[in-house]
Amino acid sequence: MKNVTLIGILLLVLGVLALVVPIPRRENRSVKIGDTKIGIETKTREKLPPAVGIVLLAGGALAWVFGARKT
C-alpha cells in the first residue's frame, strides 16, 4: 500500500471517531489564599464540531482515492 492510502484510511477513521466519540474536558476554577485553596472542578464530555469530522472524512476519502490510483 502507498503511504497516501494509509493516511487516507487513518483520516477516515479519525473522522468517524470525531463524529461519535466525546472528548473529556476538565476545568478547574480555584482561589488560593495563603495555605487555603477553595475551588470548583467541573468535568464535561463534549464532541468536536461536526465540521471537523466532515473535513477529516472528506480529506481521508480524497487521499484514499488518489493513493489507490495507478500512475
N, C-alpha and C positions, 0 to 999 in steps of 0.2 A: 504494500500500500504506500501511496505517496504521503508525504508529510502534510500536504494541504488537505487531503482527505481525512486524515486523523484529526486535524484541527477542526475541520467541519463537523465531524461526529462529536467531538468534545464540546463545541459551541452549541450543537443541538441539545445535548444532554443538559448543559448549563441553562439553556433557555427554558427547557421543560421544568427544571428544578426551580428556576426563578419565578415561574408562574404558580408553582404548587407549594413549595416549602417555605414556611415563615422563618424569618431570621430573628433570634432572640436579641433583645437590647436591654441594657441595664443603665439606669440613670440615678445618680446619687446627688442629692442636694443636702448639704450639711453646713453647719456653722460650728466653728471651733473657738471656744472662749477659754483661754488658759488650758487646763488639763481636761476640760469637759467638751465633749462633742455631741451635738444634737443634730439629728438628720433623718431624712426620709429616703429610702431607696425603693424605686419603682422598677418593676420588670415587665416588659411588654414583648409581644411577638408580633412582628409586622412583616407583611410580604413586600417584596420590591414592587415598584410601579409596573403595571403591565407593559408599558412601552419598553422597558429594559428587556423583558422576556421576549417580546416580539422582535426586537433588534437582534438579540442573540440567536433566535431561531432563524431569522432571515439570513444573517451572516453565516450561520452554520450550513444552511441549505445551499447558499451560493458557493461556499468553499468546498462543500462535498461534491457538488455538480462539477465545478471547474477542476477539482482534483481528480475526479473519476474520468474526465475526458481524456481520450488518447490524443497525443500530439502528432 
